[in-house]
Amino acid sequence: MSGAQASAPARPVDVAVGILMKPNGDVLLGQRPAGKPYAGYWEFPGGKVDPGETILEALKREFMEELGIEVLSADEWCGVEHVYEHAHVRLHFFISREWRGEPQSLENQAFAWQGVVSVEPLLPATIPLLEWIHR
């Protein structure tokens, strides 16, 4: 192989990810805004864990900042590491069936409740999680 290749950071970044799930099984997906890597791709909402913050605290903060939702409870579900061109992430997934408020687009992102997922493109790390949820 020739030419330089971009490499992701060796140490993974911890990311809290929330799956809001309605009683009928629908889940909330958000679309990554312009200016971010993978802009336009759909994913579960969440964000980086700040120093000194627990993963659940990060999840609650991110949902308030991004969607104006107060997560009342969330169960840790699974963890997945994924290496993107721009980052190596350790995704900590939580499922929440209990929250206060209706999602709002506070960071100018689109979002959609999905049962059978019909939005695309999907962020690569999101695809296997959707398959696991709907088994």
Summary of the structure (lengths in Angstrom):
residues: 135
radius of gyration: 14.9
end to end distance: 40.5
largest distance: 53.0
contacts: 377
relative contact order: 0.27
helix: 16%
strand: 38%
